[in-house]
Amino acid sequence: MSAVTMTDSTVAIDIVEMTVEQVQTGFAHGSFTSESLTQAFLDRIALYNPPYNAIIFMNPDALTDARASDDRRKAGAALGPLDGVPVVVKDAMDMKGFPTTGGWRLLSSKAGGIDLMPETDAPVVARMRAAGAVILGKTNIPVLSATGSHANDSWAGPTYNAADVALLPGGSSAGTATAVAASMAVLGLAEETGGSIQNPASAQGLVGIKPTFALVPNAGVMPLSSLRDVVGPIARCVWDAALTLDVLAGFTMEDPKTIAGVGRRPKGGYTSRLHVDALKHKRIGTYGPGWRDMPLSDEAASLYARVQEELRAAGAILVDDPFHGSGFAALRTPTVPGQEFDARGLESVPYDLGRYLARLGPGAALPTFADFAAATAAEDAFGPSGVLTYMTHVPGFDACLADPTRPPDMADFIALREAHLDIFTRVFDENELDALVFPQMRSALAGIDAGDIIHETTVSEINIAGLPGVTVPAGFYQSGAPFNLIVVGPQWSEVDLLAFAYAYEQATRHRRPPVLQSAGKARDPS
């Protein structure tokens, strides 16, 4: 299929890998309007969403919103930074007029369940609207965002990886990643508790920002942990991701914890330090057993060796395994023996869900956690076969479940976060580090039906510590699976991490558009 999408008899718009800069240049030169651009994306969605199943609800007002952007532009009105740009939003984020299903058939009237209809937008959705973005629709996720590898159990069916339909797409922001990777939107919103931004972005060769905890509001987003959940963008280039973080970040009374970020945002915005020389003379820590005693596969190690030469060529100074002897690796405790994920901090989920339901408004179909538990009892999320059954292994969870109306005691988790931050800060200070650059995955992606997970390097650590990370494409495995890096740094260091990712991106240009194909399984997203 040609990369050029026809929108009418006179206008042809090449939307494959289109960036925000290209969108705004097109508007400024009169090459196309937001309406014609939006129609081009809708045409592409009609062609490729059925086999890839990224978008589960289409916004019927998308063209109307695009025309409103065109009207603002014609009138010479002040324009938002994303004015007229087509985007997508993760299902877990409240968007007025659309159900928030949590990927669960029991919470979707389309699948015979109960719809949760929010009366207001989540702050991040409201901020995207205020920035002028044209929201095309909401994207697919697994049940309760409970896995970072796929969306196979969603009521809407699986989402497929745009890079290769046979591979895991990453989760839980699977639909957002596939929509962006397949050029069904310019960029999208994702959310992470345990890898749900970094995993799908890396699985599909994209840029994802997992921000510092409390930089971006996550009120109005179906929670897993009020002390770990973060919202961030997924895009095809660093500049677009940085620009979107400018829109998302900042204080709101709807989410008072965002007071922590006041004074922490860069004065010139998150694009202000994006420069091709940003890595020069920067001290970069490399992956090793001091961080996590889980080795890279032979192929991942070979790719990472090539990356290290690219970093040196860009002027970086590499510090080998700076966490060696620090005790950092010993902090990670897999929740289920023999597995990888450390779920500490999620023990508050019953309480957090109750607060989320209350925010939906007085007309909510399930106003309390007790109502939620009763409505979903047939597939008890915390039962022996439930998607969150591992929570029964987390100390403190049973007490919260017994009385989800009371704020749980999270002192142990706060102590754990402090322990992570203490060692992290000491290692950075002693080694005069500017950032860490690791392979985001330790091995190539498994097949979507293989029953395996994504074997990452940073998920539990940076989510427990509340640290930021930025993923950036760095090549491909022999299988064709994307190979991504993650750039990690201290709290509130997003502006520098983005600069380092940008310098690497511009020096290497590893991102390439996928060749889309039929997955053999179609759905109607209307």
C-alpha positions in Angstrom: 0.0 0.0 0.0 1.3 3.4 -0.9 2.4 5.7 1.9 0.3 8.4 0.3 -3.3 8.6 1.6 -5.9 10.2 -0.8 -8.3 12.4 1.1 -10.2 13.9 -1.9 -9.7 14.4 -5.6 -7.2 17.3 -5.2 -5.3 16.7 -2.0 -2.8 14.0 -1.3 -1.2 13.9 2.2 1.7 11.6 3.1 1.0 10.8 6.7 3.4 7.9 7.3 5.8 8.9 10.0 4.4 12.4 10.0 5.7 14.6 12.8 4.1 17.6 14.6 6.6 19.9 12.9 5.5 18.6 9.5 1.9 19.0 10.5 2.4 22.6 11.6 4.5 23.3 8.5 1.7 21.9 6.3 -0.9 24.1 8.0 1.3 27.2 7.7 2.0 26.7 4.0 -1.6 25.8 3.3 -0.7 22.4 2.0 -3.6 20.9 3.9 -6.0 21.7 6.7 -6.7 19.9 10.0 -9.9 18.7 8.5 -8.2 17.1 5.4 -5.3 15.8 7.6 -7.8 14.2 10.0 -9.7 12.6 7.2 -6.4 11.2 5.9 -5.8 9.6 9.3 -9.4 8.3 9.4 -8.9 6.7 6.0 -5.7 5.0 7.2 -7.5 3.8 10.4 -10.3 2.3 8.2 -7.7 0.4 6.2 -5.3 -0.7 9.0 -7.2 -0.7 12.3 -9.3 -3.8 11.5 -6.3 -6.1 11.2 -4.2 -4.4 13.9 -7.0 -3.6 16.4 -5.3 -0.6 18.0 -8.3 1.7 18.4 -11.5 0.4 20.1 -13.6 3.6 20.1 -13.6 6.1 17.3 -14.4 9.8 18.1 -17.4 10.8 15.9 -16.5 14.5 16.6 -13.0 14.2 15.2 -13.7 16.1 12.0 -15.8 18.7 13.8 -12.9 19.3 16.2 -10.5 19.5 13.2 -12.7 22.1 11.6 -12.7 24.1 14.8 -8.9 24.1 14.7 -9.0 25.4 11.1 -11.4 28.1 12.2 -9.1 29.2 14.9 -6.2 29.3 12.5 -8.2 31.4 9.9 -9.3 33.8 12.6 -5.8 34.4 13.8 -6.6 33.1 17.2 -3.9 31.9 19.7 -3.1 28.3 18.8 -2.2 25.5 21.2 1.1 23.6 20.6 -0.8 20.6 19.2 -3.5 22.5 17.4 -5.1 20.4 14.7 -2.8 17.4 15.3 -4.5 14.0 15.3 -3.8 11.9 18.4 -5.1 8.9 20.3 -5.8 8.3 24.0 -5.5 5.1 26.1 -8.7 3.5 27.1 -7.9 3.7 30.8 -8.1 7.6 30.6 -11.5 9.1 31.2 -12.9 10.9 28.2 -16.4 12.4 28.5 -18.8 10.7 26.2 -16.9 7.4 26.1 -16.8 4.5 28.5 -13.6 3.6 30.4 -13.6 -0.1 30.1 -10.3 -1.2 31.6 -10.1 -3.7 28.7 -12.6 -5.9 30.6 -15.7 -7.4 29.1 -17.4 -7.0 32.4 -16.9 -3.2 32.1 -18.1 -2.9 28.5 -21.7 -2.9 27.3 -20.4 -3.9 23.9 -19.3 -7.2 25.5 -22.4 -7.5 27.7 -21.0 -5.7 30.8 -21.6 -2.4 32.6 -20.3 0.8 31.1 -18.4 3.3 33.3 -19.2 6.6 31.8 -17.1 9.6 33.2 -18.8 12.9 33.5 -15.6 14.8 33.0 -12.3 14.4 31.1 -9.2 13.2 33.0 -6.9 16.3 33.4 -4.5 14.9 30.8 -7.3 14.5 28.2 -8.5 18.0 29.0 -5.0 19.3 28.5 -4.7 17.7 25.1 -8.0 19.3 24.1 -6.9 22.6 25.4 -3.7 22.3 23.3 -5.9 21.9 20.2 -5.3 18.2 19.6 -7.8 16.3 17.6 -8.6 13.1 19.4 -9.3 10.3 16.9 -10.3 7.7 19.5 -9.4 5.5 22.4 -7.0 2.6 22.3 -7.0 -1.0 23.4 -5.5 -2.4 26.7 -5.5 -5.7 28.5 -7.8 -6.3 31.4 -7.2 -3.7 34.2 -3.8 -2.9 32.5 -2.5 -5.9 34.4 0.3 -7.0 31.9 3.1 -5.1 30.3 3.4 -7.5 27.4 0.1 -7.6 25.4 -3.6 -7.0 25.2 -4.6 -10.6 24.4 -7.4 -10.7 27.1 -9.1 -7.5 26.1 -12.9 -7.6 25.4 -12.0 -6.0 22.1 -9.6 -8.8 21.1 -5.8 -8.7 20.8 -3.8 -5.7 19.5 -1.0 -6.6 17.1 2.5 -5.2 16.9 2.9 -3.0 13.8 6.6 -4.1 13.5 5.5 -7.7 13.2 2.1 -9.2 13.9 3.7 -12.4 15.2 5.5 -10.6 18.1 4.3 -9.3 21.4 3.1 -5.6 21.0 3.9 -4.6 24.5 1.4 -3.5 27.1 -0.6 -2.3 28.7 -0.6 0.7 26.3 -0.6 -1.7 23.4 -3.2 0.1 21.3 -1.5 3.5 21.7 1.8 2.1 20.6 0.4 0.2 17.6 -1.7 3.2 16.5 1.4 5.5 16.6 3.8 2.9 15.1 1.4 2.2 12.2 0.9 6.0 11.6 -2.8 5.9 12.5 -2.1 8.9 14.7 0.8 11.4 15.0 1.2 10.5 18.7 -0.7 9.1 21.7 -1.2 9.1 25.4 0.0 6.1 27.5 0.1 5.3 31.2 2.5 3.2 33.3 2.5 1.4 36.6 4.9 -1.4 35.7 6.3 -0.9 32.2 3.1 0.1 30.3 4.8 3.1 28.5 8.4 1.8 28.1 7.5 -1.8 27.1 5.1 -1.0 24.2 7.2 1.9 23.0 10.2 -0.3 22.9 8.4 -3.3 21.4 7.4 -1.1 18.4 10.5 1.0 18.0 9.0 4.3 19.4 9.9 7.1 21.8 8.1 6.9 25.1 8.4 9.1 28.2 7.8 7.5 31.6 7.9 10.7 33.7 8.9 11.4 37.2 6.1 10.4 39.6 3.8 13.4 40.2 5.0 15.5 37.2 1.9 14.6 35.2 -1.6 14.3 36.8 -3.2 10.8 36.6 -6.5 11.6 38.2 -9.3 10.2 36.1 -7.1 7.3 34.9 -8.2 3.8 36.0 -5.6 3.1 38.6 -3.3 0.2 39.7 -1.3 2.3 42.2 -1.8 5.9 43.3 1.9 5.9 44.3 3.3 4.5 41.1 0.9 5.4 38.2 2.2 7.9 35.6 0.9 9.3 32.3 3.2 10.1 29.4 3.3 10.3 25.6 4.3 7.8 23.0 5.6 9.2 19.7 7.8 8.4 16.7 10.4 11.0 17.5 11.9 12.6 20.6 10.8 16.2 19.6 7.1 15.2 19.4 7.3 13.4 22.8 9.0 16.4 24.4 6.5 18.8 23.0 3.6 16.6 24.3 5.2 16.5 27.8 5.0 20.3 27.9 1.3 19.9 27.4 0.8 17.2 30.0 3.0 18.3 32.9 2.1 20.6 35.7 0.0 21.2 38.7 -3.7 20.8 39.0 -6.0 20.8 42.0 -7.7 17.7 40.5 -4.5 15.8 41.5 -2.8 17.6 44.4 0.3 15.5 44.4 1.4 17.4 41.3 2.4 20.2 43.7 5.7 18.2 43.9 6.5 19.3 40.3 6.1 23.0 40.8 9.5 24.7 40.0 10.8 21.5 38.5 9.7 22.1 34.9 12.3 23.7 32.6 11.7 27.4 31.9 12.1 26.9 28.1 10.0 23.8 27.9 11.1 20.2 27.4 12.3 20.9 23.8 14.7 23.6 25.0 17.8 21.4 25.3 17.2 19.2 22.2 20.5 19.5 20.4 22.7 17.2 18.4 25.7 17.8 20.6 23.8 17.1 23.9 25.8 13.9 24.6 29.2 15.5 24.4 31.3 15.1 27.6 28.3 13.5 29.4 29.0 10.6 31.8 26.7 7.7 31.0 26.3 4.6 33.1 26.0 1.2 31.4 23.9 -1.8 32.3 25.4 -4.5 34.5 24.7 -6.8 37.5 25.0 -3.9 39.9 21.7 -2.6 38.6 20.1 -6.0 38.1 21.7 -9.4 38.2 19.9 -10.6 35.0 22.2 -10.7 32.0 21.5 -9.6 28.4 21.0 -12.2 25.8 24.0 -12.7 23.4 22.2 -10.8 20.7 21.1 -8.0 23.0 24.7 -7.7 24.3 26.0 -7.5 20.8 23.6 -4.8 19.8 24.4 -2.9 23.1 28.1 -3.1 22.3 27.4 -1.3 19.0 25.3 1.3 20.8 28.1 2.0 23.2 30.4 2.8 20.3 27.7 5.1 18.9 27.5 6.9 22.2 31.2 7.3 22.3 31.1 8.7 18.8 28.6 11.2 20.0 31.0 12.4 22.6 29.7 10.5 25.7 32.0 9.1 28.4 30.8 5.6 29.4 31.0 4.4 33.0 30.8 0.6 33.3 28.2 -0.8 35.7 28.3 2.1 38.1 25.9 0.3 40.5 28.5 -2.5 41.2 28.7 -3.1 44.9 26.0 -0.5 45.7 23.4 -3.0 46.9 20.8 -1.6 44.5 20.1 -5.0 42.7 19.2 -6.6 46.1 16.3 -4.2 46.5 14.3 -5.8 43.8 12.0 -8.6 45.1 9.9 -10.4 42.5 6.3 -10.6 43.9 5.9 -14.2 42.6 9.0 -16.4 43.0 10.5 -17.2 39.7 9.0 -14.2 37.9 10.4 -10.7 37.4 7.8 -8.1 38.4 8.0 -6.4 41.8 4.4 -5.2 42.6 5.1 -3.5 45.8 3.2 -0.2 45.9 0.2 -1.7 44.3 -1.3 -2.9 47.6 -3.5 0.2 47.7 -5.4 -0.8 44.5 -8.8 -1.5 46.2 -8.7 2.0 47.9 -7.4 3.6 44.7 -10.2 2.1 42.6 -12.8 3.3 45.1 -11.5 6.9 44.8 -11.4 6.6 41.0 -15.0 5.4 40.9 -16.1 8.3 43.1 -14.6 10.7 40.6 -16.7 9.4 37.8 -19.6 11.4 39.1 -22.9 10.8 40.9 -24.4 9.0 37.9 -21.7 6.3 37.9 -22.9 2.8 37.3 -20.5 1.5 40.0 -20.0 4.2 42.6 -17.9 2.3 45.1 -15.3 -0.5 45.2 -17.9 -2.8 46.8 -20.2 -2.2 43.7 -17.2 -2.8 41.5 -16.3 -6.1 43.2 -19.9 -7.3 43.0 -20.2 -6.5 39.3 -17.0 -8.3 38.5 -17.3 -11.2 40.9 -17.6 -13.7 38.0 -14.0 -13.0 37.1 -12.6 -11.8 40.5 -9.5 -9.9 39.6 -7.8 -10.9 42.8 -9.0 -14.5 42.9 -6.9 -17.5 42.0 -7.4 -17.1 38.2 -7.7 -13.3 38.2 -5.4 -11.0 36.4 -4.2 -9.5 39.7 -4.0 -12.7 41.7 -0.3 -11.9 42.3 -1.4 -9.1 44.6 -2.2 -11.7 47.3 1.6 -12.1 47.7 2.1 -8.4 48.5 2.2 -7.6 52.2 -0.5 -5.2 53.2 -2.8 -6.0 50.3 -5.2 -8.2 52.3 -5.7 -5.5 54.9 -6.6 -3.0 52.1 -8.9 -5.4 50.5 -10.7 -6.1 53.8 -11.5 -2.4 54.2 -11.0 -0.5 50.9 -12.7 2.6 52.2 -9.8 3.4 54.6 -6.5 4.8 53.4 -4.0 1.9 53.6 -0.7 2.1 55.5 1.9 2.5 52.8 4.9 3.2 55.1 6.8 0.1 53.9 6.5 1.2 50.3 7.6 4.7 51.1 10.7 3.3 52.9 11.3 1.1 49.9 11.2 4.2 47.6 13.6 6.1 49.9 16.0 3.1 49.8 16.0 3.1 46.0 16.5 6.8 45.8 19.2 6.9 48.4 21.4 4.4 46.5 20.5 5.9 43.1 21.5 9.4 44.2 24.7 8.2 45.9 25.8 6.2 42.8 25.1 9.2 40.5 27.0 11.6 42.8 30.0 9.3 43.3 30.3 8.6 39.6 29.4 12.1 38.5 26.8 10.5 36.2 24.5 12.4 33.9 22.3 9.5 33.0 22.0 5.7 32.5 21.6 4.2 29.0 20.5 0.6 29.0 18.8 -1.8 26.5 15.2 -1.5 27.5 14.8 -5.3 26.9 17.3 -8.1 27.8 16.3 -10.2 24.8 14.3 -10.1 21.6 10.5 -10.1 21.8 8.7 -13.4 22.1 5.8 -14.4 19.9 2.3 -13.0 20.8 1.0 -16.5 21.5 4.1 -17.9 23.1 2.9 -17.4 26.7 6.0 -15.4 27.4 6.5 -11.8 28.7 8.7 -8.9 27.8 12.0 -9.3 29.6 12.9 -5.7 30.5 15.7 -4.0 32.5 14.1 -1.1 34.4 10.4 -1.5 35.0 10.2 -2.4 38.7 13.2 -0.2 39.6 12.1 3.1 38.1 8.5 2.7 39.0 9.2 2.0 42.6 11.7 4.8 42.8 9.4 7.2 40.8 12.3 7.9 38.4 11.9 9.1 34.8 12.9 7.2 31.6 12.9 7.9 27.9 12.9 5.1 25.3 14.6 5.7 21.9 14.9 3.3 18.9 18.4 1.8 18.5 18.0 -0.8 15.8 16.6 -4.3 15.3 17.2 -7.9 16.3 17.8 -10.4 13.5 14.1 -11.4 13.9 13.0 -7.9 13.0 12.0 -7.1 16.5 12.9 -3.5 17.5 15.8 -2.9 19.8 15.3 0.2 22.0 17.3 1.9 24.6 16.0 3.6 27.8 17.7 6.7 29.2 17.2 7.0 33.0 18.1 9.8 35.3 17.3 11.4 38.6 13.8 12.7 39.5 12.7 15.7 37.4 15.6 15.3 34.9 13.3 14.7 31.8 14.7 17.7 30.0 18.2 16.3 30.1 17.1 12.7 29.3 15.2 13.9 26.3 18.3 15.9 25.1 20.4 12.8 25.3 17.8 10.7 23.6 17.5 13.3 20.9 21.3 13.5 20.3 21.4 9.7 19.9 18.3 9.7 17.7 19.7 12.3 15.4 23.1 10.7 15.2 21.8 7.2 14.3 18.3 7.5 12.8 17.4 3.9 13.7 13.6 4.3 13.5 12.1 3.0 10.3 8.4 2.7 9.4 7.0 -0.8 9.6 5.7 -2.7 6.5 2.1 -3.3 7.5 0.4 -6.6 6.8 -2.8 -8.5 7.5 -3.0 -10.1 10.9 -5.8 -12.3 9.8 -8.1 -11.1 12.6 -10.3 -8.1 11.9 -12.6 -6.1 14.2 -15.0 -3.2 13.7 -13.8 -0.3 15.8 -16.9 1.8 15.3 
